[in-house]
Amino acid sequence: MIGFRFDNTYTSLPAPFYAHCNPEEVSAPEVVILNEALAGSMGLEFDDVGEVQLAALLAGNELPEGATPFSQAYAGHQFGHFTMLGDGRAHMMGEHLMPDGQRVDIQYKGSGRTPYSRRGDGRAALGPMLREYIISESLAAMGIPTSRSLAVVSTGEMVMREEALEGAILTRVASSHIRVGTFEYASDPENTVPLQSLLDYTIDRHYPELLSAENRALALLERVVERQCSLIVHWMRVGFIHGVMNTDNFTLSGESIDFGPCAFLDTYNPAQVFSSIDQQGRYAFANQPNIAHWNLARLAEALLPLIDSDREEAIRLAEQTIHQFPSLYQQEWGNMMRAKLGLGSIRDGDEQLIIDLLSWMHEKHADYTNTFQDLMELPDLATYQDEGFRNWYDRYQRRQDSDELSESESRELMRRSNPAVIPRNHQVERALQAAQTGDLAPLHLLLEALKNPYDLPEEMRAFQATPPMTERVYQTYCGT
């Protein structure tokens, strides 16, 4: 017995939020990768399941016991433009109860057409599904809230994008798939019943401590502001660029989700964009906090009918809440950057010290991850003999000397805050290209290196290497 414990509650919401539909059968599914560690933590056991049956289950050809497949409806602001959407290539199997009682969604991505597919084929290609597997598991290892990847299966069928690509299905695990776009979909001043149902469901599922709040809608908004602020600070800490921060990719749980043209910084550039579809830099690295604030404003707008019956008062209360984001973010970002520098206290001049380092890194095209690693030791490489850096480093040493943390405490704080290894874009591309030829060894080696990002074994040091010019990744692509 595999051990799925489905207890499905989302379908208790009004019918417009979802549509029951089954995955489309595929011709020859094969398991490409199975996350055995995640499966174990979920109380799942696949040892007694044959490869053929397992592939059929993870492709949707056979349904897990207790599954009640459906796809979700939602809306979204995509690159600033409002659109009615929905799961165009994903089927929710249901909600699985973990051994510790935590409830998680089990979703198949790339599993065929749904009522929301519009002109889409409902399919996904192997490369993007493996990319999501790599990125989500890397973020999880770094301690960053994220959806997880349980498995990827190939389908034995080709999907057409710019060229014919091998098809695949990802099994995604998430706290839920409730998005800002879900609330946008439900918001209607003339009929607040669906919106109220969604609000109550979301609070019950993710924030039960708010059940007794006097103003539930406002309390939820405030909590999501806090969660999303914390998430974006984490992204900035490790140099992660989501790539498509549309409101339909922005969860109420505060998890990272929907990894398309995402990537990590190599050289530090606040304006860095990798996504081929982000021509204006809307979702550039340094713009992510601004977009998070913008997305929260869209959530606030959707919640207005429930915040107060007087629209003007609702707007006043909502603005008061979302306008907490910039100052909250600046405070948490400052604390995070101090931790990256091994500073345990707040002092005047810290912000300028941080900004000056980042400005130097930008000017000299310094590697974001490796620079902070090098700061844990006395920087003596040629890169750091620059006069501007030496002047900054003298200031930094004086600041360290005056800090409340001992040298060993400071180094430990830096170690916990600065990953030694990230899924570098060129290494991800190498692994994906090899996987698409049937060679999974580079994929498994990369995943092994990413398991303990703060304690990289000596034999894995090659994964710290910056890309040669011939392997620099300048664009990443969405899988749709």
C-alpha positions as CSV (number, residue, x, y, z in Angstrom):
1,M,0.0,0.0,0.0
2,I,1.4,3.4,-1.0
3,G,-0.2,5.2,1.9
4,F,-2.0,8.2,0.4
5,R,-4.4,9.6,3.0
6,F,-6.7,11.8,1.0
7,D,-9.1,14.1,2.8
8,N,-10.4,16.5,0.3
9,T,-11.9,19.8,1.5
10,Y,-11.4,22.3,-1.4
11,T,-14.4,20.9,-3.2
12,S,-16.6,22.0,-0.3
13,L,-16.3,25.5,-1.8
14,P,-18.9,26.7,-4.3
15,A,-18.7,25.1,-7.8
16,P,-17.3,28.1,-9.7
17,F,-13.9,27.5,-7.9
18,Y,-13.2,24.2,-9.6
19,A,-14.3,21.7,-12.2
20,H,-14.1,17.9,-11.8
21,C,-12.0,16.4,-14.6
22,N,-9.6,13.5,-15.0
23,P,-6.0,13.6,-16.3
24,E,-5.7,12.6,-20.0
25,E,-4.1,9.1,-20.4
26,V,-0.6,9.0,-21.9
27,S,0.9,6.3,-24.0
28,A,4.1,5.1,-22.3
29,P,4.8,6.7,-18.9
30,E,8.2,6.1,-17.3
31,V,9.4,7.4,-13.9
32,V,12.3,9.8,-14.5
33,I,12.9,10.7,-10.9
34,L,11.2,10.0,-7.6
35,N,11.8,12.1,-4.4
36,E,12.2,9.2,-2.0
37,A,13.1,11.5,1.0
38,L,10.0,13.6,0.5
39,A,7.9,10.5,0.0
40,G,9.1,9.2,3.3
41,S,8.3,12.4,5.1
42,M,4.8,12.2,3.7
43,G,4.3,8.7,4.9
44,L,4.3,7.2,1.4
45,E,5.9,3.9,0.5
46,F,6.6,2.9,-3.1
47,D,8.8,-0.1,-2.6
48,D,6.1,-2.7,-3.3
49,V,4.8,-0.9,-6.4
50,G,6.2,-2.0,-9.7
51,E,7.8,0.5,-12.0
52,V,5.0,0.2,-14.6
53,Q,2.3,0.7,-12.0
54,L,4.1,3.6,-10.3
55,A,4.6,5.3,-13.7
56,A,0.9,4.8,-14.5
57,L,-0.1,6.3,-11.1
58,L,2.1,9.3,-11.4
59,A,1.0,10.0,-14.9
60,G,-2.7,9.9,-14.1
61,N,-3.4,6.8,-16.2
62,E,-4.4,5.2,-12.9
63,L,-5.7,7.2,-10.0
64,P,-4.4,6.9,-6.5
65,E,-6.9,5.5,-4.0
66,G,-9.0,8.3,-2.6
67,A,-8.2,10.8,-5.3
68,T,-11.0,13.0,-6.7
69,P,-9.4,14.9,-9.6
70,F,-10.4,18.5,-10.3
71,S,-8.8,21.6,-11.7
72,Q,-9.0,25.0,-10.0
73,A,-10.4,28.2,-11.4
74,Y,-8.7,31.5,-10.7
75,A,-7.8,34.9,-12.3
76,G,-4.6,36.8,-12.4
77,H,-2.8,39.9,-13.3
78,Q,-0.2,38.7,-15.8
79,F,2.4,41.4,-16.4
80,G,0.0,43.9,-15.0
81,H,-3.0,42.9,-17.1
82,F,-6.1,41.2,-15.6
83,T,-7.1,37.8,-17.1
84,M,-9.5,35.0,-16.2
85,L,-7.5,31.8,-15.9
86,G,-7.5,28.4,-14.3
87,D,-5.5,25.2,-14.3
88,G,-5.0,24.8,-18.0
89,R,-2.6,21.8,-17.6
90,A,-2.9,20.6,-14.0
91,H,-5.2,18.3,-12.1
92,M,-5.5,18.2,-8.3
93,M,-5.6,14.7,-7.0
94,G,-6.7,15.9,-3.6
95,E,-5.3,16.8,-0.1
96,H,-3.0,14.3,1.6
97,L,-2.7,14.2,5.3
98,M,1.0,13.8,6.4
99,P,2.0,11.8,9.4
100,D,2.2,15.0,11.5
101,G,-1.3,16.0,10.5
102,Q,-0.2,18.7,8.0
103,R,-2.5,18.9,5.0
104,V,-0.9,19.2,1.5
105,D,-2.2,19.4,-2.0
106,I,-1.1,16.7,-4.5
107,Q,-1.2,18.1,-8.0
108,Y,-0.2,16.6,-11.4
109,K,1.2,19.3,-13.7
110,G,1.3,18.6,-17.4
111,S,-1.5,16.0,-17.1
112,G,-3.7,17.1,-20.0
113,R,-6.5,19.5,-21.0
114,T,-9.0,20.9,-18.5
115,P,-12.0,23.1,-18.8
116,Y,-9.6,26.1,-18.4
117,S,-7.1,25.1,-21.1
118,R,-8.5,27.5,-23.7
119,R,-6.2,26.8,-26.7
120,G,-3.5,25.1,-24.7
121,D,-2.6,21.4,-25.1
122,G,-2.5,20.7,-21.4
123,R,0.9,19.2,-21.6
124,A,4.4,20.0,-20.3
125,A,7.9,19.2,-21.5
126,L,10.5,17.2,-19.6
127,G,13.0,20.1,-19.3
128,P,10.7,22.6,-17.5
129,M,9.4,19.9,-15.2
130,L,12.9,18.8,-14.2
131,R,13.8,22.5,-13.8
132,E,10.9,22.9,-11.3
133,Y,12.0,19.8,-9.5
134,I,15.6,21.2,-9.2
135,I,14.6,24.7,-8.1
136,S,11.9,23.7,-5.6
137,E,14.0,21.1,-3.9
138,S,16.9,23.5,-3.8
139,L,14.8,26.2,-2.2
140,A,13.5,23.7,0.3
141,A,17.0,22.7,1.3
142,M,17.8,26.4,1.8
143,G,15.0,26.6,4.3
144,I,12.8,28.8,2.0
145,P,9.0,28.2,2.0
146,T,8.2,26.5,-1.3
147,S,6.1,23.9,-3.0
148,R,7.9,20.6,-3.4
149,S,8.4,18.0,-6.2
150,L,7.6,14.4,-5.5
151,A,8.2,12.9,-9.0
152,V,8.6,13.5,-12.7
153,V,7.5,11.0,-15.3
154,S,8.0,11.1,-19.0
155,T,4.9,10.4,-21.0
156,G,6.2,8.7,-24.1
157,E,4.7,11.5,-26.2
158,M,6.0,14.7,-27.7
159,V,4.7,18.2,-27.1
160,M,5.1,21.0,-29.5
161,R,6.6,24.3,-28.4
162,E,9.1,26.0,-30.6
163,E,10.1,22.5,-31.4
164,A,9.0,18.9,-30.6
165,L,10.0,18.1,-27.0
166,E,9.6,15.0,-24.8
167,G,6.5,15.2,-22.7
168,A,6.5,14.9,-18.9
169,I,4.3,15.2,-15.8
170,L,5.4,16.7,-12.5
171,T,3.8,15.6,-9.2
172,R,3.8,18.8,-7.1
173,V,3.2,19.0,-3.3
174,A,2.1,22.3,-1.8
175,S,0.5,23.6,1.4
176,S,-2.3,24.7,-1.0
177,H,-2.8,26.3,-4.4
178,I,-4.9,29.2,-3.1
179,R,-3.5,32.3,-4.9
180,V,-4.1,36.0,-4.9
181,G,-5.7,35.3,-8.3
182,T,-8.2,32.9,-6.6
183,F,-9.5,35.9,-4.6
184,E,-9.5,38.1,-7.6
185,Y,-11.6,35.5,-9.4
186,A,-14.1,35.4,-6.5
187,S,-14.4,39.1,-5.8
188,D,-17.8,40.5,-6.8
189,P,-19.3,43.4,-4.8
190,E,-22.8,42.3,-5.9
191,N,-22.4,38.7,-4.6
192,T,-19.9,38.3,-1.7
193,V,-21.0,34.7,-0.9
194,P,-18.2,32.9,-2.9
195,L,-15.6,35.4,-1.7
196,Q,-16.7,34.9,2.0
197,S,-16.6,31.1,1.5
198,L,-13.0,31.4,0.1
199,L,-11.9,33.7,2.9
200,D,-13.3,31.4,5.6
201,Y,-11.8,28.3,4.0
202,T,-8.3,30.0,3.6
203,I,-8.3,31.1,7.2
204,D,-9.4,27.7,8.5
205,R,-6.7,26.0,6.4
206,H,-3.7,28.3,6.8
207,Y,-4.4,30.8,9.6
208,P,-6.8,29.2,12.2
209,E,-5.6,31.6,14.8
210,L,-7.6,34.3,12.9
211,L,-10.9,32.5,13.2
212,S,-11.8,34.7,16.1
213,A,-10.6,38.0,14.5
214,E,-13.0,40.9,14.6
215,N,-12.3,41.7,10.9
216,R,-11.2,38.4,9.3
217,A,-10.5,39.9,5.8
218,L,-8.3,42.6,7.2
219,A,-6.5,40.1,9.5
220,L,-5.9,37.8,6.6
221,L,-4.5,40.6,4.5
222,E,-2.1,41.6,7.3
223,R,-0.9,38.0,7.8
224,V,-0.3,37.5,4.1
225,V,1.7,40.8,4.0
226,E,3.9,39.4,6.7
227,R,4.3,36.0,5.0
228,Q,5.1,37.4,1.6
229,C,7.5,39.9,3.0
230,S,9.5,37.1,4.7
231,L,9.4,35.1,1.5
232,I,10.8,37.9,-0.7
233,V,13.6,38.6,1.8
234,H,14.5,34.9,1.5
235,W,14.6,35.2,-2.3
236,M,16.9,38.2,-2.1
237,R,19.1,36.5,0.4
238,V,20.0,33.7,-2.0
239,G,19.8,35.7,-5.3
240,F,16.7,34.0,-6.6
241,I,14.7,35.5,-9.4
242,H,11.2,34.0,-9.8
243,G,10.7,35.4,-13.2
244,V,6.9,35.5,-13.4
245,M,5.5,37.1,-10.3
246,N,1.9,37.3,-11.7
247,T,-0.8,37.3,-9.1
248,D,-1.8,33.8,-10.1
249,N,1.7,32.7,-9.0
250,F,1.4,34.4,-5.6
251,T,0.1,32.1,-2.8
252,L,-1.8,32.9,0.3
253,S,0.3,30.4,2.2
254,G,3.5,32.3,1.5
255,E,5.1,29.5,-0.4
256,S,7.2,29.9,-3.6
257,I,5.3,28.2,-6.4
258,D,5.1,27.9,-10.2
259,F,8.7,27.8,-11.4
260,G,8.9,28.7,-15.0
261,P,11.8,30.9,-16.3
262,C,13.3,31.2,-12.8
263,A,17.0,31.5,-12.2
264,F,19.7,32.5,-9.7
265,L,22.1,35.4,-9.9
266,D,25.7,34.8,-10.9
267,T,27.2,38.2,-11.1
268,Y,25.3,40.7,-9.0
269,N,23.1,42.9,-11.0
270,P,19.9,44.4,-9.4
271,A,18.3,44.8,-12.9
272,Q,19.0,41.2,-13.8
273,V,16.2,39.4,-15.8
274,F,16.5,36.0,-17.3
275,S,13.0,35.3,-18.5
276,S,12.6,35.5,-22.2
277,I,9.0,36.9,-21.8
278,D,9.9,39.7,-19.4
279,Q,11.0,42.2,-22.0
280,Q,10.5,45.3,-19.8
281,G,12.2,43.9,-16.6
282,R,9.0,44.0,-14.6
283,Y,10.2,41.0,-12.6
284,A,13.9,41.9,-12.3
285,F,15.8,40.8,-9.2
286,A,15.6,44.1,-7.4
287,N,12.0,44.8,-8.4
288,Q,10.7,41.7,-6.7
289,P,9.8,43.6,-3.4
290,N,7.9,46.2,-5.4
291,I,6.0,43.6,-7.3
292,A,5.1,41.8,-4.1
293,H,3.7,45.1,-2.7
294,W,1.8,45.6,-6.0
295,N,0.4,42.0,-5.8
296,L,-0.7,42.6,-2.2
297,A,-2.6,45.6,-3.3
298,R,-4.5,43.4,-5.8
299,L,-5.4,41.1,-2.9
300,A,-6.6,44.0,-0.9
301,E,-8.8,45.2,-3.8
302,A,-10.3,41.7,-4.0
303,L,-11.0,41.7,-0.3
304,L,-12.6,45.2,-0.1
305,P,-16.2,43.9,-0.1
306,L,-15.4,41.9,3.1
307,I,-13.2,44.5,4.8
308,D,-16.1,47.0,5.2
309,S,-19.5,47.6,3.7
310,D,-18.5,51.2,3.3
311,R,-16.1,51.1,0.3
312,E,-14.3,54.3,1.3
313,E,-13.6,52.9,4.8
314,A,-12.6,49.5,3.3
315,I,-10.1,51.3,1.1
316,R,-8.7,53.2,4.0
317,L,-8.2,50.1,6.1
318,A,-6.8,48.1,3.3
319,E,-4.3,50.8,2.3
320,Q,-3.3,51.2,5.9
321,T,-2.4,47.5,6.0
322,I,-0.6,47.1,2.7
323,H,1.4,50.2,3.2
324,Q,3.1,48.5,6.1
325,F,4.9,46.3,3.5
326,P,7.7,48.7,2.5
327,S,8.9,49.5,6.0
328,L,8.5,45.9,7.1
329,Y,10.5,44.7,4.1
330,Q,13.2,47.3,4.6
331,Q,13.5,46.2,8.3
332,E,13.6,42.5,7.4
333,W,15.9,43.0,4.5
334,G,18.4,45.0,6.6
335,N,18.4,42.2,9.3
336,M,18.9,39.6,6.6
337,M,21.8,41.5,5.0
338,R,23.4,42.0,8.4
339,A,23.2,38.3,9.0
340,K,24.9,37.7,5.6
341,L,27.7,39.9,6.9
342,G,27.8,38.2,10.3
343,L,26.5,41.2,12.2
344,G,24.2,40.5,15.2
345,S,23.2,44.1,16.2
346,I,21.8,47.1,14.5
347,R,24.0,50.2,14.3
348,D,23.9,53.5,12.5
349,G,25.7,53.3,9.2
350,D,24.8,49.6,8.6
351,E,22.5,50.4,5.6
352,Q,25.2,52.4,3.9
353,L,27.8,49.7,4.5
354,I,25.5,47.2,2.9
355,I,24.6,49.4,-0.1
356,D,28.3,50.2,-0.7
357,L,29.2,46.5,-0.9
358,L,26.4,45.8,-3.3
359,S,27.4,48.8,-5.4
360,W,30.9,47.5,-5.6
361,M,29.7,44.1,-6.5
362,H,27.6,45.5,-9.3
363,E,30.4,47.7,-10.6
364,K,33.0,44.9,-10.6
365,H,30.5,42.1,-11.8
366,A,31.3,40.1,-8.6
367,D,29.6,36.8,-8.0
368,Y,26.7,37.3,-5.5
369,T,27.0,33.9,-3.8
370,N,30.8,33.5,-3.8
371,T,31.4,37.1,-2.6
372,F,29.6,36.3,0.7
373,Q,31.4,33.0,0.9
374,D,34.7,34.7,0.5
375,L,33.9,37.2,3.2
376,M,33.9,34.3,5.7
377,E,37.6,34.2,5.1
378,L,40.2,37.0,4.8
379,P,39.7,37.9,1.1
380,D,43.1,37.7,-0.5
381,L,42.2,36.8,-4.1
382,A,43.1,39.1,-7.0
383,T,39.4,40.2,-7.2
384,Y,39.6,41.8,-3.8
385,Q,42.8,43.8,-4.2
386,D,40.7,46.6,-5.7
387,E,41.2,49.8,-3.7
388,G,37.4,50.4,-3.4
389,F,36.9,47.0,-1.9
390,R,39.9,47.4,0.5
391,N,38.4,50.7,1.8
392,W,35.0,49.0,2.3
393,Y,36.6,46.0,4.0
394,D,38.4,48.2,6.5
395,R,35.1,49.7,7.4
396,Y,33.5,46.3,7.6
397,Q,36.2,45.0,10.0
398,R,35.8,47.9,12.3
399,R,32.1,47.3,12.3
400,Q,32.6,43.6,13.1
401,D,35.0,44.5,15.9
402,S,32.3,46.6,17.6
403,D,29.6,44.0,17.2
404,E,28.1,42.0,20.1
405,L,28.9,38.7,18.4
406,S,32.1,36.9,18.9
407,E,34.2,35.9,15.9
408,S,32.9,32.3,16.0
409,E,29.3,33.4,16.5
410,S,29.6,35.8,13.6
411,R,31.0,33.1,11.3
412,E,28.2,30.7,12.3
413,L,25.6,33.4,11.5
414,M,27.2,33.9,8.1
415,R,27.4,30.2,7.4
416,R,23.6,29.8,8.1
417,S,22.7,32.8,6.0
418,N,24.9,32.3,2.9
419,P,24.5,29.2,0.8
420,A,27.8,27.8,-0.5
421,V,26.0,26.3,-3.5
422,I,23.0,27.4,-5.6
423,P,21.5,25.7,-8.7
424,R,23.7,27.8,-11.1
425,N,22.0,28.3,-14.4
426,H,24.7,26.7,-16.5
427,Q,24.8,23.7,-14.3
428,V,21.0,23.4,-14.4
429,E,21.1,23.6,-18.2
430,R,23.8,20.9,-18.4
431,A,21.7,18.6,-16.3
432,L,18.5,19.2,-18.3
433,Q,20.2,18.8,-21.6
434,A,21.8,15.5,-20.5
435,A,18.5,14.3,-19.0
436,Q,16.8,14.8,-22.4
437,T,19.2,12.4,-24.0
438,G,18.5,9.8,-21.3
439,D,21.6,10.6,-19.2
440,L,20.4,11.3,-15.6
441,A,23.8,11.2,-13.9
442,P,24.4,15.0,-14.1
443,L,20.9,15.6,-12.7
444,H,21.4,13.4,-9.7
445,L,24.9,14.8,-9.1
446,L,23.5,18.3,-9.1
447,L,20.7,17.4,-6.7
448,E,23.2,15.7,-4.4
449,A,25.3,19.0,-4.3
450,L,22.1,21.0,-3.5
451,K,21.0,18.8,-0.6
452,N,23.1,20.6,2.0
453,P,23.6,24.1,0.6
454,Y,25.3,25.5,3.7
455,D,27.7,22.7,4.2
456,L,29.1,21.8,0.8
457,P,31.5,18.8,1.0
458,E,35.0,19.3,-0.5
459,E,34.2,16.9,-3.3
460,M,31.3,19.0,-4.4
461,R,33.2,22.3,-4.6
462,A,33.1,22.3,-8.4
463,F,29.4,23.3,-8.1
464,Q,30.6,26.7,-6.7
465,A,32.3,27.5,-9.9
466,T,31.0,30.5,-11.9
467,P,30.1,29.8,-15.6
468,P,32.7,30.2,-18.4
469,M,31.7,32.8,-20.9
470,T,30.7,30.1,-23.4
471,E,28.1,28.7,-20.9
472,R,26.6,31.9,-19.5
473,V,22.8,31.7,-19.5
474,Y,21.2,34.9,-20.6
475,Q,17.6,33.7,-21.1
476,T,15.3,31.1,-19.5
477,Y,12.0,30.1,-21.0
478,C,8.5,29.4,-19.7
479,G,7.3,25.8,-20.3
480,T,4.0,26.8,-21.8
